[in-house]
């Protein structure tokens, strides 16, 4: 066996496995990388390639005869670190999707959420539209690249052989869950408030003109007004998401700092 391969197996092979574990945790939840539009086979290939490219920057070494229990424990810790980073990004994009789902219900598209013919799962077409738009803007501003840079840099500040994590970081991630509602309401309040006003006006008209068929007039009117308003606010939503992307990176860096 060549000495280079022998030296790699004896000192770096286990480090590579722990690197794969951390990056795998990121791919579980993080939008874009964890999306269903990327086949699982491709995800595995990306994880292996990224971990292999990151390996030369990691100074840690680990002998091949390290105990199995220790390797399992370190793998779990590294997986959790990557998972937490993905969870932070997931929280922010869930807030954007939540706004779209609420607005879709305001439009009267509740029936369309019964199931997706392709996946046979409940879905919301407006929520999916807003989510795809947010994802497009996130990729445009190089969000995935910045997140990858953060997790690659984490190998310098948080070694793969870390045995103790700061438990408060879990509290910080859970606390970020409140951001889902805040972000959704911050972006969606103009849309939702306007649709409430339209519903109120239709209700008044139905009382003033009882002969008017509220179902035949009100529902199409709400859909028309809502779609027009949504189209008008799409550039504003895109700008908000573009400003939100640096904040996502800041939160990821803060979580990584808390783990030390």
N, C-alpha and C positions, 0 to 999 in steps of 0.2 A: 504494500500500500504506500503511495507517495506520502512524504512527510507532511505536505500541506493538508492533505485530507485527514491524515491521522491527527494532526494538531487541531484541526477544526472539530473533529469528533470528540476529542478529549477535553476541549476548553470552550467551544462556542456552540456546539450543537444544542445543548439544553437552553442556552441563552436565546437561540433562534426560536425554539419551541415556545418560550415565554413571550417573545416578541409577537409571534403569531397569535398567541392567546390574547394579548392586549388589543391588537388590531381587530381580531375577530369580535371582541366585545363592542368595538366602535361600529362595526358593520351590522350589528343586530338591530339597533334602534335608529341610527342616524339617518335622516332623510337623504335622498339621492342614492347613497351607497346601500342603504337597507331597503330600497324600494323594490316592489315586485317586478318592475320593468327590467331589472338586471337579473339574469338567470343565476341560480345558485352556483352552477359550475363556474361561471365567470367571476362570481364573488370569491370563490375559493382560490382561483388563479390570481386575482388581484391581491388578496391577503398574503399569499405566498410571495408574490413578486415584491410587494411593498415591504414586507418584513425582511426579505433578503437584501433589498437596497438599503434598509435602515441599519442592518446588522453591523457594517463597518464603522458606524458612528458610535456604537455602544462599546464602552471600555470594559464592561463587566465580563468576567470569565467564570465558568462553573464546571467543575470536574464531572466526568461522565459517571462516576460512581456515587453521585449524590443520592441520598435516600429517596425512595419513591414517594413517601408521604410528604416530604418537603417539596418535591417537584409539583405534586398535586396542589398543595397549599399555595405555592407561588403562582401556579397557573390560574387558580381561582381568583387570587388577588389582582393579577394583571388583567384578567377578563373583566373583573368588576370596575377597574380603573377605566378601561375602554368603554364599558357599558355606561358608566356615569357621564362620560363626555358625550356619547351619543344621546343620552337621555336629556341633557341640557339643550342640545339642538332640537330634539324632538318636541320638547315643551313649547318652545317659541313657535314652531310651525303648527303645532296643534292649536295654538291660540288663533292663528290665521284661519285654519280650517274650521274652527268652532264658529267664527264669525260668519263664514260662508254658509254653514249648516243652519244657523239661526235665521239668516236672511232668506235661505231657501224655504224654510217653513213659513216665513212672513209672506212670501210670494204665492204660497198655496201649492208648493211642489211636494207636499207630504206624501202623496200617493206614489210619486216617482222614487221614493226612498224605500219602497217595499223590498226590492231585490235588484241586483245587477245580473242581467241574463248571462254574463260571462263567468261571474264568480259565485252567483247565487247567494250573495251576501247583501245586507242592507248597505245602501250608499246614498249619498246626497250629491246631486249633480252640481249644484252651486258651490257646495263645499269643496268638491273635487276640482272645479274650475279655479277657485281662488287658490287652492293648494298648489295646483300646477303652475299658476301664474307666479306665486311666491317662490316656487322651486326654480322656475326659469330665471327670475331676478337674482336669486341666491347664487345660481351657477354663473350668471353674467358678471356679478361682482366678485367672482372667484372665491365664494364662500367655502365650497368643499376643499379647495386648495389651502385656504387659511386654517381650516380645521385639521387637515392632514399635517400641516406644518406644526400645529400645536401638539398633536399627539406624538409626532416625531421628536419634537423638542422635549417632550415629557420624559423620554428615555435618558436625557442628560440630567434632569432634575429629580426624577423619581426612578431609581434603579429597578431593574427587573427582579432583583432579589430582595425587594422591600417586604418585610414581614409584619409591619405594623402600620395600620392606616388610622388617620384621624377620624373618629366616629362622627364628629360634628358635620363632616362633609355630606353625610346622608341626610341630615336635617336640612342643610342648605339646598340640596337637590329637591327634597320634598316641598320646601318652602317656595321653590320656583314654580310649583304646580299652580299657585295662585296667579301666575303670570298668564296662564291659559285664558282665564276669564278676563283679566285686565286687558290683554292685547286684543282679544276678540271684541270686547266692548269698545275699546278705544278706536278701533278701525271701523266697527260696524254700527256704532250709534247713529251716524247721519242716515245710513240706509234704513235701519230699523225704525228710527223716529219718523222718517218720512212715510214709511209704509203704514205706521200706526195712524198718522194723520189722514192718509188716503182711506184707510178702513173706517175711520171716524166720519169722514165726509160721505162715504157710501152709505153708512148707517143713517145719517141725517137725511140723505136723499130718499132712502127707502121709507122713512117715516113721513116725509113730505109727499111722496108719490107712491102710495101703497100698490098701485097697479104695476109698478116697475118690477120686473123679474130680477131680484137681487142676485141670484146665482148666475143667470145668463149675462148680466151686465158687470157685476162687481168683480168676479174672478178674472175674466179677460182683461179688465181695466187694471187690476192690481198687477197682473203679470206684465202687461205692456209698460206701465209706469215703472215698475221695479226693474225690468231689463234695461230700459232707457237710462235710468239712474245708475244702474250698475255699470253700464258701458261708459257713462260719463265719469265715474269715479275710479275706473280701472287704472288710469295713469297715477292718480293720487295713491291708490293702494300699492302700486308698484314702487312709488317713491318711498312710502312708509317702510315697505319691506327692505328696500335697499339701505335705509338708515338703520333698520333693525339688525342687519347682518353683522356690522361691527360690534354691536352690543352682544350678540351671540358669542363672538370670539372672545370678548372681554369676560363673559361669564365662564367660558371654558377655561380661560387662563386663571380665573379666580378659584375655580374648583380644583385645578391642578395645584395651585399654591396651597390650598387648604389640605391637600393630601399629604404634603411633605411632613 
